[in-house]
Amino acid sequence: MKIINTLKWLEQWYLSSCSESSWENVRVIQISTLDNPGWSVSIDLHGTPLESKFYKPIHADNGENDWLECRVQSAMFKGMGSPNRLEDILVEFKDWVLSHQ
């Protein structure tokens, strides 16, 4: 089994989601920074098989420089975390997607 890094996996998931419909014309994946500082990731799930899937929110607070929060709300995956947790947010999304395949 070939191991794919998380960013490459997200690229492939995006491409496969685009192939399923006109999802790419109206839906977005947004990765941005927060001012506290940290990361914010939003992935629109409308029109994907994940739109109605259950996601158990996670919250980890290990101090000002080590925190993570992920949830799905209104068919949007939302992840936020400290500056060192971007990959953790993306891995959380990836693991959730793979658990529903």
QUIFEN-V525653 format. One record per residue. RES is the residue in one small letter. SS is DSSP state (a for helix, b for strand, c for the rest). PSI is psi in whole degrees, 0 to 359 (NA if undefined). NEAR is the number of other C-alpha atoms within 12 Angstrom. Layout:
res=(RES RES)
ss=(SS SS)
psi=(PSI PSI)
near=(NEAR NEAR)
//
This chain:
res=(m k i i n t l k w l e q w y l s s c s e s s w e n v r v i q i s t l d n p g w s v s i d l h g t p l e s k f y k p i h a d n g e n d w l e c r v q s a m f k g m g s p n r l e d i l v e f k d w v l s h q)
ss=(c c c c c a a a a a a a a a a a a a a a c c a a a a c c b b b b b b c c c b b b b b b b c c c c c c c c c c c c c b b b b c c c c c b b b b b b b c c b b b b b b c c c c a a a a a a a a a a a a a c c c)
psi=(129 131 127 135 161 318 319 320 316 320 315 321 316 313 316 327 324 325 335 336 198 30 318 342 338 349 155 154 123 126 122 172 157 160 5 5 169 192 151 131 127 129 116 126 357 134 6 163 344 352 321 13 147 140 126 115 149 149 120 123 102 26 176 327 15 83 158 138 128 143 165 127 127 48 34 125 128 124 139 147 170 168 334 13 12 311 323 320 312 323 321 315 312 312 320 315 312 333 348 17 NA)
near=(3 5 8 14 14 20 20 16 22 27 17 16 28 27 17 17 29 22 15 16 17 17 22 22 15 15 21 22 29 20 24 20 20 16 12 15 19 26 31 32 34 28 39 31 31 28 23 27 21 28 21 18 22 20 24 15 20 22 18 20 16 13 10 15 17 22 26 32 30 33 28 29 22 18 22 28 39 33 39 41 38 30 23 19 28 31 28 28 38 36 23 32 39 28 18 23 26 15 13 16 11)
//
